[in-house]
Amino acid sequence: MGSVEFDLTIPPRRTDIAARVLALTMEELGPDGPHREALLGQARACGTALSRAREPGSSLTDQLGRLGYRPERRADDVIELRNCPFHQIVTVARDTVCTMNHALLAAYTDERHEPVTSVLEPADGRCCVVLRPLPSGT
């Protein structure tokens, strides 16, 4: 059975429209320039802030689950994120959103001092970022 997605706010709020407009604007401006550096800087700041606000003692996978990523640890210790919390926007601005998400998750895991590296590996059916274990001794 597939997942069901719905939002309920009273009165209605349409942050999805604002996110779509912002993402499409970034796509139109292109992959290089001060706008892109600003986006990545804000994504890193957000990832750091989210990490600092986490529940003490909770595991990385628990926290990623709370953020909507639905993490699954594979036998090789790679953490795949089975859900993209930004999926609606990815459908219109993949490059912008995946790059932003990668920066956010890299800062999140760095702030936690997790022994993983965030890698941008787009694939169907999951988030574009995977978390790979750091090589031993790093």
Number of C-alpha atoms within 10 A of each C-alpha: 3 4 4 5 5 4 7 7 7 5 6 8 10 10 9 12 11 10 15 17 15 15 20 18 14 19 17 11 12 13 14 9 9 9 14 18 12 11 17 19 16 15 22 23 16 17 23 20 15 17 22 13 9 16 10 8 6 9 12 17 17 14 17 18 16 12 13 14 20 20 24 15 13 9 7 8 12 17 21 20 23 19 16 20 15 17 15 13 21 18 11 15 20 19 16 23 23 22 18 19 24 24 24 25 25 22 24 25 19 18 16 13 9 15 14 18 19 22 15 16 13 13 10 7 10 18 25 23 25 23 24 17 15 13 9 6 4 5
